[in-house]
Amino acid sequence: MGRRLSRTMILVAAVILMQVATAREAPAADPVKVGVVDPQAVLEKSKAGRRALDALKEYASTRQKLLANDEEELKNIEKQLKDQESAMSETMKRDKTAQFRNKLQDFQKRAQEFNQELGVKQKELVDDYMKKIGAATKVVAEKGGFTMVVDKGSDTTIRIVIYAKETLDLTDYVIKEFDRQNR
């Protein structure tokens, strides 16, 4: 989130500098044309982005099933321990309790490793796709004569642009270009 916030500050500073610079220029200077794009929407709505997100969901689902099996095994051991507790010797109780604790610790460790692994995969996906979205955005901006394109954010990310005319929103064009570049 810090990276996103610093990027926002840089964009705000760039917009302010552009406004100051264009205010001092002669009237014959080229007009500044600014567009906005929602990279999250590009990732979610493009064919290539959906494929990547689906692959990530499949990966997470597979790992989740493994964790669910481990959790079920833990529940069975715990149930056996409770059901057979009265018939067990103290040594057997200690052994079964130790077995349960060890399996629980293993489960917790695997769950934590899974979450870290998933976080790394998500970050890699986002970083990779932000580069690709940037390339597609550049093509669309150059074709449309835009001086600058700003990340408008969305409800699920930091909203950078508070207001922009619909005609400045290049998201749909970027989705088409992104899909063209990433078949």
C-alpha positions as CSV (number, residue, x, y, z in Angstrom):
1,M,0.0,0.0,0.0
2,G,3.0,2.3,0.7
3,R,4.2,1.9,-2.9
4,R,0.7,2.7,-4.2
5,L,0.6,5.8,-1.9
6,S,4.0,7.1,-3.1
7,R,2.9,6.5,-6.7
8,T,-0.1,8.6,-6.0
9,M,2.0,11.4,-4.5
10,I,4.2,11.3,-7.6
11,L,1.2,11.5,-9.9
12,V,-0.3,14.4,-8.0
13,A,3.0,16.3,-8.1
14,A,3.3,15.6,-11.8
15,V,-0.2,16.9,-12.5
16,I,0.5,20.1,-10.4
17,L,3.8,20.6,-12.2
18,M,2.2,20.2,-15.6
19,Q,-0.5,22.7,-14.7
20,V,2.1,25.2,-13.5
21,A,4.2,24.7,-16.6
22,T,1.3,25.0,-19.0
23,A,0.0,28.1,-17.3
24,R,3.3,29.9,-18.1
25,E,3.7,28.7,-21.7
26,A,2.6,30.8,-24.6
27,P,-1.0,30.3,-25.8
28,A,0.3,28.5,-28.9
29,A,1.5,25.5,-26.9
30,D,-0.1,22.1,-27.4
31,P,-3.0,21.4,-25.1
32,V,-2.6,18.9,-22.3
33,K,-4.8,15.9,-22.8
34,V,-5.2,13.7,-19.7
35,G,-6.9,10.3,-19.7
36,V,-7.7,7.9,-16.9
37,V,-7.6,4.1,-16.7
38,D,-8.6,1.6,-14.1
39,P,-5.9,-1.1,-14.1
40,Q,-7.9,-3.3,-11.8
41,A,-10.7,-3.4,-14.3
42,V,-8.2,-4.2,-17.1
43,L,-6.9,-7.1,-15.1
44,E,-10.4,-8.4,-14.2
45,K,-12.1,-7.8,-17.5
46,S,-9.5,-8.7,-20.1
47,K,-9.2,-12.2,-21.4
48,A,-5.5,-12.5,-20.5
49,G,-6.1,-11.0,-17.0
50,R,-9.0,-13.4,-16.3
51,R,-6.9,-16.3,-17.4
52,A,-4.2,-15.3,-14.9
53,L,-6.7,-14.6,-12.1
54,D,-8.3,-18.0,-12.8
55,A,-5.0,-19.8,-12.6
56,L,-4.3,-18.0,-9.3
57,K,-7.7,-19.1,-8.0
58,E,-7.1,-22.6,-9.1
59,Y,-3.7,-22.7,-7.3
60,A,-5.3,-21.3,-4.2
61,S,-8.2,-23.8,-4.4
62,T,-5.9,-26.7,-4.7
63,R,-3.9,-25.6,-1.7
64,Q,-7.1,-24.9,0.2
65,K,-8.3,-28.5,-0.4
66,L,-5.0,-29.8,1.0
67,L,-5.4,-27.7,4.1
68,A,-9.1,-28.9,4.4
69,N,-7.9,-32.5,4.3
70,D,-5.4,-31.8,7.1
71,E,-8.0,-30.0,9.1
72,E,-10.4,-33.0,8.7
73,E,-7.6,-35.3,9.9
74,L,-7.1,-33.1,12.9
75,K,-10.8,-33.1,13.8
76,N,-10.8,-37.0,13.6
77,I,-7.8,-37.3,15.9
78,E,-9.4,-34.8,18.3
79,K,-12.6,-36.8,18.2
80,Q,-10.8,-40.1,18.8
81,L,-9.0,-38.6,21.7
82,K,-12.2,-37.4,23.3
83,D,-14.1,-40.6,22.6
84,Q,-11.4,-43.0,23.8
85,E,-10.1,-40.8,26.6
86,S,-11.7,-42.8,29.4
87,A,-10.3,-46.1,28.1
88,M,-6.8,-44.8,27.6
89,S,-3.9,-45.1,30.0
90,E,-2.1,-41.9,30.9
91,T,0.8,-42.8,28.6
92,M,-1.6,-43.3,25.7
93,K,-3.4,-40.0,26.5
94,R,0.0,-38.1,26.5
95,D,1.1,-39.8,23.3
96,K,-2.2,-39.0,21.5
97,T,-2.3,-35.5,22.8
98,A,1.3,-34.9,21.7
99,Q,0.5,-36.4,18.3
100,F,-2.5,-34.0,18.0
101,R,-0.4,-31.0,19.0
102,N,2.3,-31.9,16.5
103,K,-0.2,-32.3,13.7
104,L,-1.8,-29.0,14.7
105,Q,1.5,-27.2,14.6
106,D,2.3,-28.7,11.2
107,F,-1.1,-27.6,10.0
108,Q,-0.7,-24.1,11.3
109,K,2.8,-23.9,9.7
110,R,1.5,-25.2,6.4
111,A,-1.4,-22.7,6.5
112,Q,1.0,-19.8,7.2
113,E,3.4,-20.9,4.4
114,F,0.4,-21.2,2.0
115,N,-0.7,-17.7,2.8
116,Q,2.8,-16.3,2.3
117,E,3.2,-18.3,-0.9
118,L,-0.2,-17.0,-2.2
119,G,0.8,-13.4,-1.3
120,V,4.0,-13.7,-3.3
121,K,2.2,-15.2,-6.3
122,Q,-0.4,-12.4,-6.1
123,K,2.3,-9.7,-6.0
124,E,4.2,-11.3,-8.9
125,L,1.0,-11.4,-10.9
126,V,0.1,-7.8,-10.2
127,D,3.7,-6.6,-10.9
128,D,3.8,-8.5,-14.2
129,Y,0.4,-7.4,-15.3
130,M,1.0,-3.7,-14.3
131,K,3.9,-3.7,-16.7
132,K,1.7,-5.2,-19.5
133,I,-1.1,-2.8,-18.7
134,G,1.3,0.1,-18.8
135,A,2.5,-1.0,-22.3
136,A,-1.1,-1.3,-23.5
137,T,-2.0,2.1,-22.0
138,K,1.0,3.7,-23.7
139,V,-0.2,2.5,-27.1
140,V,-3.8,3.7,-26.5
141,A,-2.5,7.1,-25.1
142,E,-0.2,7.7,-28.1
143,K,-2.9,6.8,-30.6
144,G,-5.4,9.1,-28.9
145,G,-2.9,12.0,-28.4
146,F,-3.0,11.9,-24.6
147,T,-0.2,13.7,-22.8
148,M,-0.7,11.7,-19.6
149,V,-2.8,8.8,-18.3
150,V,-3.6,8.6,-14.6
151,D,-4.6,5.5,-12.6
152,K,-8.1,6.4,-11.6
153,G,-8.3,3.6,-9.0
154,S,-11.4,1.8,-8.1
155,D,-13.6,0.8,-5.1
156,T,-11.2,-2.1,-4.3
157,T,-8.0,0.0,-4.7
158,I,-7.0,3.5,-3.7
159,R,-9.1,6.0,-5.6
160,I,-6.7,8.6,-7.1
161,V,-9.1,10.5,-9.4
162,I,-12.1,12.0,-7.8
163,Y,-13.8,13.0,-11.0
164,A,-13.1,12.6,-14.7
165,K,-15.4,12.9,-17.7
166,E,-16.4,9.6,-19.2
167,T,-14.8,10.6,-22.4
168,L,-11.4,10.6,-20.6
169,D,-11.8,7.0,-19.3
170,L,-9.6,4.9,-21.5
171,T,-10.2,1.6,-19.6
172,D,-12.2,-0.1,-22.3
173,Y,-9.7,0.8,-25.0
174,V,-6.8,-0.4,-22.8
175,I,-8.6,-3.7,-22.2
176,K,-8.9,-4.2,-26.0
177,E,-5.3,-3.3,-26.6
178,F,-4.2,-5.5,-23.6
179,D,-6.0,-8.5,-25.0
180,R,-4.5,-7.8,-28.5
181,Q,-1.0,-7.7,-27.0
182,N,-1.5,-10.7,-24.6
183,R,-3.3,-13.4,-26.6
